[in-house]
Amino acid sequence: MKRPSGLEEAQSPASDIRVFASSCSMHGLGHVFGPGGPMVRRGLWTTAVLLALATLLYQVAGRVRYYGEFHHETALEERESRRLTFPAVTLCNINPLRRSRLTPNDLHWAGPALLGLEPTEHAAYLRALGRPPAPPGFMPSPTFDVARLYARAGHALEDMLLACRYRGWLCGPENFTTVFTRMGQCYSFNSGAEGAELLTTPKGGMGNGLEVLLDVQQDEYLPVWRDTEETPFEVGIRVQIHSQEEPPLVDQLGFGAAPGYQTFVSCQKQQLSFLPPPWGDCSSVSLDPDFEPEPSGPLDPPRPSLGPSPPYSLIGCRLACESRYVARKCGCRMMHMPGGAPVCSPQQYKDCAHPALDAMLQKDACTCPNPCASTRYAKELSMVRMPSRAAARYLARKHNRSEAYIAENVLMLDIFFEALNYETVEQKKAYEMSELLGDIGGQMGLFIGASLLTVLEILDYLCEVFRDRVLGYFWNRKRSQRHSSANLLQEGLGSQRTPVPHLSLGSRAVVRVSPGLPPLPVPSPRRSLPLNAPATSSPSSRWGVCVFRAAP
């Protein structure tokens, strides 16, 4: 096929398709737009190029559509570590209040809401507790705080904790943090509260974790007065093993440990990682538990946050959502809920808080996505009877209790890591942007032999076409308008040119106009000027200067 010579290319504009096709790196264009050659051969090349281009566009559209669906995949991997952070362990006695700590004032305020008692049953309930009835003229206190009731009448860790060891080192109540849950006053080990350093372990297996010996204090359990949803029938403690980033939810996620048994809990750490939208539905923004009232005006600034928000967790989001709902409905919060709202009074518990929370849980009003990063602990439990007869005698002498009391109230809890390896469950993007670009580049190279530089060549050619065809059209049109206006102006000046008076010295006079115009003959005037008349002429113009000449 004959290609245009260098002179022809130099004379052809850059927007000429033949010039572009002869230099473009895209395969086939030179055969389609090149000069010469039979039409059949050019038609076959045109068909081949169009089919290849259509196939390329179809494949690229499919890849782009697949990328826009934002698929993800889950990868499970097991990793090893030389040292693991020990989880937080929250312990709650199943019995929320000690019978020896209840007073007639507590029954007056909290009896109907927390215990299901009617005012006429207070005296009988005090007798069931082994307490004398309220004295004559008893006057309840004007104020009452539910949180203080649980802090005063709940089981004290100093009385329950008989022994504590972590990795063989002695520990005590000072290593626990008091937390309030829906089960009352609870205690968390290794919670990391107030910036405390988190404990770690370099080994797995028994003896390398937390060992506690607890007294559940069955003698302090409240009598079962009436069968309600809040009435506990069990004995023992509830335990939850969780990360330090999430608050405890012992009443729903905890497991039980019964007296008379030693419970072994083998843990394995799991790190979960989820993708945010549009690939997944995780979130990392914490929900503010404080209920924000409607602003009184559009210019009112939002209320600033009182402190840094805690890390987002699924349980924390649920508790914050419940706190906002109860605060909106009742103007207060339950004692286990976060936020700055005041704690509900016992009457508010009975009339508003409990019904509102139950209704909310039934209709599942809280929508909390999974956290983008979280830590979970898989557990395997096993139990053995304790104490043995020999150990019962020893423990009875050591703690000044009877052997029957030891058998009915004492339990041991042993929590440890199975091994230092841990699992990671990670969501990953199934199709990255780099893979999309690689697929598009491969399809371009396979079907049309093009690359990224070919795309730049096409863009450069389109710019040349725009400059030569579009902008050149407007430039030529504007140039022709300027030329036409100049011609009209010249014709107008020529039509408005008038003869200039001259001094007649004979029968003819010639008006010479310069530049570029021939001299124009001027007919002799009928009347000559006086010889002594001054010579006059028209003002000089850019078309020339008039010169008067007397005819011979």
C-alpha positions in Angstrom: 0.0 0.0 0.0 1.3 3.3 -0.9 1.9 5.6 2.0 1.9 9.4 1.8 5.3 10.9 1.3 6.9 13.2 3.8 6.0 16.2 1.6 2.4 15.2 1.4 2.3 14.7 5.2 3.9 18.1 5.7 1.3 19.7 3.4 -1.7 17.8 5.0 -3.1 19.2 8.2 -2.6 17.3 11.5 -6.4 16.6 11.6 -6.3 14.6 8.4 -7.4 11.0 9.2 -4.9 9.6 6.8 -2.0 11.3 8.5 -3.2 10.1 11.9 -3.8 6.5 10.6 -0.3 6.3 9.1 1.4 7.2 12.5 -1.1 5.7 15.1 0.1 2.7 17.0 -3.4 1.1 16.9 -3.4 -1.9 14.6 -5.4 -1.8 11.5 -6.0 1.9 11.1 -3.3 2.2 8.5 -4.9 -0.4 6.3 -8.3 1.2 6.6 -7.5 4.8 5.9 -4.2 4.5 4.0 -4.1 5.7 0.4 -4.4 3.3 -2.6 -5.2 -0.4 -2.4 -8.2 -2.3 -3.6 -11.6 -1.5 -2.0 -12.2 -5.1 -1.1 -9.1 -5.3 1.0 -9.9 -2.0 2.7 -13.4 -3.2 3.4 -12.2 -6.4 5.0 -9.8 -4.5 7.2 -12.6 -2.1 8.2 -14.8 -5.1 9.1 -12.0 -6.7 11.2 -11.2 -3.4 13.0 -14.9 -2.8 13.8 -15.4 -6.3 15.1 -12.4 -6.1 17.3 -13.4 -2.7 18.6 -17.0 -4.0 19.3 -15.6 -7.1 21.2 -13.3 -4.8 23.2 -16.1 -2.5 24.2 -18.3 -5.5 25.2 -15.5 -7.0 27.4 -14.6 -3.6 28.9 -18.3 -2.9 29.7 -18.6 -6.3 31.5 -15.5 -5.6 33.6 -16.6 -2.1 34.5 -20.1 -3.5 35.4 -18.5 -6.2 37.6 -16.3 -3.6 39.4 -19.4 -1.4 40.0 -21.1 -4.3 41.9 -18.4 -4.0 44.6 -18.0 -7.7 45.4 -16.0 -8.8 48.4 -14.5 -12.0 49.6 -13.6 -13.3 53.1 -10.2 -14.6 53.9 -9.4 -16.7 57.0 -5.9 -16.9 58.1 -4.1 -18.2 61.2 -1.2 -16.2 62.5 1.3 -16.7 65.3 2.4 -14.2 68.0 4.9 -14.2 70.8 2.7 -12.3 73.2 -1.1 -11.7 73.3 -3.1 -9.1 75.2 -5.3 -10.8 77.8 -9.0 -10.0 77.3 -11.2 -8.2 79.8 -13.2 -10.5 82.1 -16.4 -9.3 83.6 -18.0 -11.1 86.6 -21.6 -10.6 87.9 -23.3 -12.4 90.7 -26.7 -13.6 89.5 -28.3 -12.2 92.7 -28.4 -8.4 92.2 -29.0 -7.3 95.8 -28.0 -8.6 99.2 -30.8 -9.3 101.6 -28.9 -8.0 104.6 -28.4 -4.6 103.0 -32.0 -3.8 102.1 -33.8 -1.3 104.3 -37.5 -0.3 104.6 -36.6 2.8 102.7 -35.2 0.7 99.8 -38.4 -1.3 99.8 -40.5 1.8 99.8 -38.8 3.2 96.7 -37.5 0.2 94.8 -39.8 -2.5 95.9 -42.5 -2.1 93.2 -40.1 -1.5 90.3 -37.2 -3.8 91.1 -38.8 -6.5 93.2 -42.4 -6.5 92.1 -43.7 -5.8 95.6 -46.9 -4.0 96.5 -46.8 -1.5 99.4 -49.0 -3.8 101.5 -46.4 -6.6 101.1 -43.4 -4.7 102.6 -43.9 -6.0 106.1 -44.2 -9.6 105.0 -41.2 -9.3 102.7 -39.1 -7.9 105.6 -40.1 -10.9 107.7 -39.0 -13.2 104.8 -35.7 -11.4 104.9 -35.4 -11.9 108.6 -35.6 -8.2 109.2 -37.8 -6.4 111.6 -40.7 -4.4 110.1 -40.5 -0.7 109.6 -40.8 1.2 112.9 -43.9 3.2 113.6 -43.9 6.6 112.1 -41.4 5.6 109.4 -40.8 8.4 106.9 -39.0 7.5 103.6 -36.2 9.8 102.4 -37.2 12.5 100.0 -34.7 11.4 97.3 -33.5 8.0 96.1 -30.8 6.9 93.7 -31.0 3.5 92.1 -27.2 3.4 91.3 -26.4 4.1 94.9 -28.7 1.3 96.0 -26.9 -1.3 93.8 -23.5 0.1 94.9 -24.5 -0.3 98.6 -26.6 -3.4 98.5 -24.9 -5.3 95.7 -22.4 -8.1 96.3 -19.0 -6.6 97.2 -16.0 -8.1 95.4 -14.0 -8.0 98.7 -16.5 -10.5 100.1 -16.8 -12.7 97.1 -13.1 -13.0 96.0 -11.4 -15.7 98.1 -8.3 -16.0 95.9 -6.9 -14.5 92.7 -3.9 -15.2 90.6 -2.7 -14.1 87.2 0.1 -16.1 85.6 1.0 -17.2 89.1 1.1 -13.7 90.5 -1.2 -12.6 93.3 -4.0 -10.2 92.4 -6.9 -8.8 94.3 -9.9 -6.5 94.2 -7.7 -3.6 93.3 -7.1 -5.2 89.9 -10.9 -5.1 89.1 -13.0 -2.2 87.9 -16.6 -1.7 89.1 -19.1 -1.5 86.2 -22.9 -1.3 86.1 -24.8 -3.7 83.8 -28.5 -4.7 83.7 -27.6 -7.4 86.3 -26.5 -4.7 88.7 -23.0 -4.1 90.0 -20.3 -6.1 88.3 -16.5 -6.2 88.2 -14.1 -6.3 85.3 -10.6 -7.6 85.3 -8.0 -6.1 82.9 -10.5 -3.5 81.7 -7.9 -0.9 80.8 -10.1 1.8 82.4 -8.5 5.2 83.3 -5.5 4.4 81.1 -4.4 1.3 83.0 -1.8 -0.8 81.3 -3.3 -3.9 79.7 -1.9 -7.3 80.8 -0.3 -9.7 78.3 0.7 -13.3 78.4 3.7 -14.9 76.6 2.4 -18.5 76.9 -0.8 -20.5 76.4 -2.3 -23.2 78.5 -3.4 -23.5 82.1 -1.5 -21.4 84.7 -0.9 -18.6 82.2 -4.1 -16.8 82.6 -6.6 -15.7 85.3 -7.5 -18.0 88.2 -10.1 -16.8 90.7 -11.8 -18.6 93.7 -15.2 -17.0 94.3 -17.9 -17.2 97.0 -21.4 -16.7 95.5 -22.9 -16.0 99.0 -26.1 -17.9 98.7 -27.2 -16.7 102.1 -27.5 -13.2 100.7 -29.8 -14.2 97.9 -33.2 -12.5 97.9 -36.3 -14.8 98.5 -38.3 -15.6 95.4 -41.5 -13.7 96.1 -43.2 -13.8 92.8 -42.5 -15.3 89.4 -41.5 -12.4 87.1 -39.2 -12.0 84.1 -36.6 -10.4 86.4 -36.7 -13.1 89.1 -33.5 -15.2 89.1 -33.8 -18.9 89.9 -30.1 -19.8 89.4 -27.1 -19.6 91.6 -23.6 -18.7 90.5 -22.0 -16.0 88.5 -22.2 -14.8 84.9 -19.0 -14.3 83.1 -18.3 -12.4 79.8 -14.9 -12.5 78.1 -14.6 -9.5 75.7 -12.2 -6.9 74.4 -11.4 -3.7 76.1 -12.9 -1.7 73.3 -16.5 -2.9 73.9 -18.6 -2.6 77.1 -19.9 -5.7 78.8 -23.4 -7.1 78.0 -23.3 -9.9 80.6 -27.1 -10.6 80.7 -27.1 -11.6 77.0 -23.6 -12.7 76.1 -22.2 -14.1 79.4 -21.9 -17.7 80.3 -22.6 -19.2 83.7 -20.3 -20.7 86.3 -21.9 -22.8 89.1 -20.7 -23.3 92.6 -19.3 -26.7 93.4 -17.4 -26.8 90.0 -14.1 -25.6 88.6 -14.7 -24.2 85.2 -11.9 -24.2 82.6 -12.3 -21.7 79.8 -9.9 -22.1 76.8 -9.9 -19.0 74.6 -8.8 -18.3 71.1 -8.4 -14.8 69.8 -10.1 -13.8 66.6 -9.6 -10.5 64.8 -12.4 -9.5 62.5 -12.1 -6.9 59.7 -15.0 -5.8 57.6 -15.2 -3.4 54.6 -17.1 -0.1 54.7 -19.7 0.8 52.0 -20.0 0.2 49.1 -18.2 -3.2 49.5 -19.7 -3.9 53.0 -21.8 -2.3 55.7 -19.4 -1.8 58.5 -19.0 1.5 60.5 -16.4 3.0 62.7 -18.3 6.1 63.9 -19.5 5.9 67.5 -23.1 6.8 68.3 -23.5 9.6 70.9 -25.6 8.2 73.7 -26.8 11.6 74.8 -30.2 12.6 73.4 -30.0 15.8 71.4 -33.2 17.8 71.6 -34.5 19.6 68.6 -32.8 23.0 68.1 -34.9 26.0 68.9 -33.7 27.9 65.8 -31.7 27.2 62.6 -28.8 29.4 63.9 -28.4 27.5 67.2 -24.9 25.8 67.2 -24.7 22.1 68.0 -23.8 21.1 71.5 -20.1 20.2 71.7 -19.1 16.8 72.8 -17.9 16.5 76.4 -15.0 14.2 75.6 -13.5 11.8 73.0 -15.9 9.2 71.8 -15.1 5.6 72.6 -14.1 3.1 69.8 -17.1 1.9 67.9 -18.4 -1.5 68.9 -21.7 -3.4 68.2 -22.6 -3.6 71.9 -21.7 0.0 72.5 -23.9 1.1 69.6 -26.8 -0.9 70.9 -26.4 0.6 74.4 -26.1 4.1 73.1 -29.2 3.6 70.9 -31.2 2.2 73.9 -30.0 5.1 76.1 -31.1 7.7 73.5 -34.5 6.0 73.1 -35.2 5.8 76.8 -34.0 9.4 77.4 -36.3 10.6 74.6 -39.3 8.7 76.0 -38.7 9.1 79.8 -36.2 12.0 80.2 -33.8 9.7 82.1 -31.6 6.7 81.5 -31.2 3.3 83.2 -28.2 2.9 85.4 -26.3 0.6 83.0 -26.8 2.9 80.1 -24.1 5.4 79.0 -24.7 9.1 78.6 -25.2 12.2 80.6 -28.9 12.0 81.4 -29.9 11.5 85.0 -30.6 8.0 86.3 -34.2 7.1 86.4 -36.0 6.9 89.7 -37.7 3.6 90.7 -41.1 5.0 89.7 -39.7 5.9 86.3 -38.2 2.5 86.0 -41.6 0.9 86.5 -43.8 3.3 84.6 -41.6 4.2 81.6 -38.0 2.8 81.3 -38.8 -0.9 81.5 -41.8 -0.7 79.2 -40.0 1.5 76.7 -36.9 -0.7 76.6 -39.0 -3.9 76.2 -41.0 -2.3 73.4 -37.9 -1.2 71.7 -36.3 -4.6 71.8 -39.4 -6.2 70.4 -39.6 -4.0 67.4 -35.8 -4.0 67.0 -35.6 -0.2 66.6 -31.8 0.0 66.7 -29.9 -0.6 63.5 -26.2 -1.1 64.3 -23.8 -2.2 61.5 -20.8 -4.4 62.2 -17.6 -2.6 63.3 -14.9 -2.3 60.7 -12.4 -3.8 63.2 -13.2 -5.9 66.2 -11.8 -8.6 68.5 -13.7 -11.7 69.5 -12.8 -14.6 71.7 -13.9 -18.1 70.9 -14.4 -20.2 74.1 -14.3 -23.9 75.0 -15.7 -24.8 78.5 -15.1 -27.8 80.6 -15.9 -28.4 84.3 -14.9 -30.7 87.1 -16.4 -31.1 90.6 -14.8 -29.2 93.4 -13.8 -29.3 96.2 -12.7 -32.7 97.0 -13.3 -34.0 100.5 -9.7 -33.1 101.5 -9.9 -29.7 99.8 -13.3 -29.0 101.5 -11.8 -29.5 105.0 -8.8 -27.3 104.1 -11.0 -24.5 102.6 -13.4 -24.7 105.5 -10.5 -24.1 108.0 -8.9 -21.5 105.8 -12.0 -19.3 105.3 -13.7 -20.2 108.6 -16.7 -21.8 106.9 -18.3 -25.2 107.1 -17.7 -27.9 104.5 -21.3 -27.7 103.4 -21.0 -24.0 102.9 -17.9 -24.5 100.8 -19.6 -27.1 98.6 -22.7 -24.9 98.0 -21.0 -21.5 97.5 -17.4 -21.8 96.3 -16.4 -22.1 92.6 -13.2 -21.7 90.7 -12.7 -20.1 87.3 -9.7 -20.6 85.2 -9.4 -18.6 82.0 -6.4 -19.0 79.6 -5.4 -18.9 76.0 -5.3 -22.3 74.2 -2.3 -21.1 72.2 -0.6 -17.9 71.1 -1.8 -18.3 67.6 -4.9 -16.3 66.6 -7.3 -16.2 63.7 -7.9 -13.3 61.4 -11.2 -13.1 59.4 -10.8 -10.3 56.9 -13.1 -9.0 54.2 -11.2 -8.0 51.0 -12.2 -6.4 47.8 -12.8 -9.1 45.2 -11.9 -6.8 42.3 -9.5 -3.9 42.8 -9.0 -0.9 40.5 -5.6 -2.2 39.5 -7.2 -5.4 38.3 -9.8 -3.5 36.3 -7.1 -1.5 34.6 -5.1 -4.6 33.9 -8.1 -6.4 32.4 -8.9 -3.4 30.2 -5.2 -3.1 29.1 -5.1 -6.8 28.3 -8.3 -6.6 26.2 -7.0 -3.6 24.3 -3.7 -5.3 23.5 -5.5 -8.5 22.5 -8.1 -7.1 20.2 -6.8 -3.8 18.8 -3.1 -3.8 19.8 -3.5 -0.6 21.7 -2.0 0.7 24.9 -2.3 3.8 27.1 -0.1 5.7 24.7 -2.5 4.8 21.9 -5.3 6.4 23.9 -3.2 9.5 24.3 -2.6 9.5 20.5 -6.3 9.4 19.9 -6.9 12.2 22.4 -4.2 14.3 20.7 -5.8 13.6 17.3 -9.2 14.7 18.6 -7.6 17.9 19.9 -6.1 18.5 16.5 -9.5 17.9 14.8 -11.2 20.3 17.2 -8.6 23.0 16.6 -8.5 22.6 12.8 -12.2 21.9 12.1 -14.1 23.7 14.8 -11.9 26.5 15.9 -10.6 27.0 12.4 -14.1 27.4 11.1 -14.8 30.2 13.6 -11.4 31.8 12.9 -12.0 31.8 9.1 -15.5 33.1 9.6 -14.2 35.9 11.8 -11.4 36.7 9.3 -13.9 36.9 6.4 -16.1 39.2 8.5 -13.1 41.5 9.1 -12.2 41.6 5.4 -15.8 42.3 4.3 -16.0 45.2 6.8 -12.7 46.6 5.6 -13.9 46.5 2.0 -17.2 48.2 2.9 -15.3 50.9 4.7 -13.0 51.5 1.7 -16.0 51.7 -0.7 -17.7 54.0 1.7 -14.7 56.3 1.8 -14.4 56.3 -2.0 -18.0 57.2 -2.5 -17.8 60.1 -0.1 -14.7 61.6 -1.7 -15.5 65.2 -3.1 -13.5 67.5 -5.5 -11.3 70.0 -3.7 -11.4 73.7 -4.8 -8.4 74.7 -6.8 -6.8 77.7 -8.2 -7.7 77.8 -11.9 -4.7 78.8 -14.1 -6.0 77.3 -17.3 -8.7 75.2 -18.8 -7.9 71.9 -16.8 -7.0 70.8 -13.4 -5.9 67.4 -12.2 -6.6 66.0 -8.7 -3.9 63.6 -7.7 -4.8 61.2 -4.9 -2.2 59.0 -3.4 -1.4 56.3 -2.7 -2.3 53.8 -5.3 -5.1 55.7 -7.0 -4.9 57.2 -10.5 -5.2 61.0 -10.9 -8.7 62.1 -11.5 -9.4 64.8 -14.1 -11.5 67.6 -12.7 -13.5 69.8 -15.1 -12.7 73.4 -15.3 -14.9 75.6 -13.3 -17.1 78.1 -15.0 -15.9 80.9 -12.9 -12.2 81.4 -12.0 -11.0 82.6 -8.7 -9.4 85.9 -8.5 -5.7 85.9 -9.0 -5.1 87.3 -5.5 -7.4 84.7 -3.8 -5.6 82.5 -1.4 -5.2 78.8 -2.3 -7.4 76.4 -0.2 -7.3 72.7 0.1 -9.2 70.1 2.1 -7.7 68.7 5.2 -5.2 65.9 4.8 -6.4 62.4 5.3 -5.0 58.9 5.5 -5.8 58.4 1.8 -3.4 61.0 0.5 -2.8 64.7 -0.1 -4.4 66.7 -2.9 -1.9 68.5 -5.1 -3.0 71.4 -7.4 -1.4 71.9 -10.7 -2.2 74.6 -13.3 -2.8 73.4 -16.8 -0.4 74.7 -19.4 
